[in-house]
Amino acid sequence: MRFRDAIKKVLKDKKITQTALAEKLGYSHQSAVAMPIMKDNITLSVLLEWLDVLDYELVIQPKRGAGKRKVGEYVIEKEEK
């Protein structure tokens, strides 16, 4: 799953719009959230800020391999080119 897909899924799960996320982050425009999602380009510090506002956290752990994840767990993987 790519970053943008994970963020979209979290927003959907929490029933939060991009506009609402932008407001929670103190941004004046929804595009401050939409553009990084659309471009699939965000810095780690911004990602951590967004996740904190959404009550999520970034966890680094060894790969578990195939299998089901708990509801609300998302794996962001390297994009295949």
CYANA upper distance limits for C-alpha pairs under 8 A (distance plus 0.5 A):
  1 MET  CA      5 ASP  CA      6.75
  1 MET  CA      6 ALA  CA      7.05
  1 MET  CA     74 TYR  CA      7.93
  1 MET  CA     75 VAL  CA      6.53
  1 MET  CA     76 ILE  CA      5.31
  1 MET  CA     77 GLU  CA      6.17
  2 ARG  CA      6 ALA  CA      6.81
  2 ARG  CA     40 ASP  CA      8.20
  2 ARG  CA     76 ILE  CA      5.72
  2 ARG  CA     77 GLU  CA      6.65
  2 ARG  CA     78 LYS  CA      7.98
  2 ARG  CA     79 GLU  CA      7.36
  3 PHE  CA      7 ILE  CA      6.72
  3 PHE  CA     37 ILE  CA      8.23
  3 PHE  CA     40 ASP  CA      6.96
  3 PHE  CA     76 ILE  CA      6.40
  4 ARG  CA      8 LYS  CA      6.57
  4 ARG  CA     37 ILE  CA      5.46
  4 ARG  CA     38 MET  CA      7.65
  4 ARG  CA     40 ASP  CA      5.98
  5 ASP  CA      9 LYS  CA      6.59
  6 ALA  CA     10 VAL  CA      6.67
  6 ALA  CA     74 TYR  CA      6.82
  6 ALA  CA     75 VAL  CA      8.30
  6 ALA  CA     76 ILE  CA      7.62
  7 ILE  CA     11 LEU  CA      6.62
  7 ILE  CA     37 ILE  CA      8.23
  8 LYS  CA     12 LYS  CA      6.62
  9 LYS  CA     13 ASP  CA      6.48
 10 VAL  CA     14 LYS  CA      6.56
 10 VAL  CA     54 LEU  CA      8.45
 10 VAL  CA     72 GLY  CA      7.99
 11 LEU  CA     15 LYS  CA      6.26
 11 LEU  CA     16 ILE  CA      5.45
 11 LEU  CA     17 THR  CA      6.92
 11 LEU  CA     18 GLN  CA      8.06
 12 LYS  CA     16 ILE  CA      6.84
 12 LYS  CA     17 THR  CA      8.21
 13 ASP  CA     72 GLY  CA      8.34
 16 ILE  CA     20 ALA  CA      6.59
 16 ILE  CA     21 LEU  CA      7.21
 17 THR  CA     21 LEU  CA      6.77
 18 GLN  CA     22 ALA  CA      6.58
 18 GLN  CA     30 GLN  CA      6.61
 18 GLN  CA     33 VAL  CA      6.72
 18 GLN  CA     34 ALA  CA      7.23
 19 THR  CA     23 GLU  CA      6.76
 19 THR  CA     29 HIS  CA      7.94
 19 THR  CA     30 GLN  CA      5.19
 19 THR  CA     33 VAL  CA      8.27
 20 ALA  CA     24 LYS  CA      6.72
 21 LEU  CA     25 LEU  CA      6.70
 21 LEU  CA     30 GLN  CA      8.49
 21 LEU  CA     33 VAL  CA      7.94
 21 LEU  CA     50 TRP  CA      8.45
 21 LEU  CA     53 VAL  CA      8.41
 22 ALA  CA     26 GLY  CA      6.73
 22 ALA  CA     27 TYR  CA      5.55
 22 ALA  CA     28 SER  CA      7.68
 22 ALA  CA     29 HIS  CA      7.18
 22 ALA  CA     30 GLN  CA      5.94
 22 ALA  CA     32 ALA  CA      7.32
 22 ALA  CA     33 VAL  CA      6.48
 23 GLU  CA     27 TYR  CA      6.16
 23 GLU  CA     28 SER  CA      7.47
 23 GLU  CA     29 HIS  CA      8.44
 23 GLU  CA     30 GLN  CA      8.33
 24 LYS  CA     53 VAL  CA      7.53
 25 LEU  CA     50 TRP  CA      7.90
 25 LEU  CA     53 VAL  CA      7.69
 27 TYR  CA     32 ALA  CA      7.12
 28 SER  CA     32 ALA  CA      8.41
 29 HIS  CA     33 VAL  CA      8.48
 30 GLN  CA     34 ALA  CA      6.75
 31 SER  CA     35 MET  CA      6.06
 32 ALA  CA     36 PRO  CA      7.73
 33 VAL  CA     37 ILE  CA      7.03
 34 ALA  CA     38 MET  CA      6.42
 35 MET  CA     39 LYS  CA      6.47
 36 PRO  CA     40 ASP  CA      6.12
 36 PRO  CA     41 ASN  CA      5.59
 36 PRO  CA     42 ILE  CA      6.13
 37 ILE  CA     41 ASN  CA      7.24
 37 ILE  CA     42 ILE  CA      8.23
 42 ILE  CA     46 VAL  CA      7.00
 42 ILE  CA     47 LEU  CA      6.96
 43 THR  CA     47 LEU  CA      6.69
 44 LEU  CA     48 LEU  CA      6.61
 45 SER  CA     49 GLU  CA      6.77
 46 VAL  CA     50 TRP  CA      6.70
 47 LEU  CA     51 LEU  CA      6.60
 48 LEU  CA     52 ASP  CA      6.54
 48 LEU  CA     57 GLU  CA      7.71
 48 LEU  CA     58 LEU  CA      7.61
 49 GLU  CA     53 VAL  CA      6.88
 50 TRP  CA     54 LEU  CA      6.76
 51 LEU  CA     55 ASP  CA      6.55
 51 LEU  CA     56 TYR  CA      5.28
 51 LEU  CA     57 GLU  CA      6.27
 51 LEU  CA     58 LEU  CA      8.08
 52 ASP  CA     56 TYR  CA      6.13
 52 ASP  CA     57 GLU  CA      6.90
 69 ARG  CA     73 GLU  CA      6.48
 69 ARG  CA     74 TYR  CA      8.11
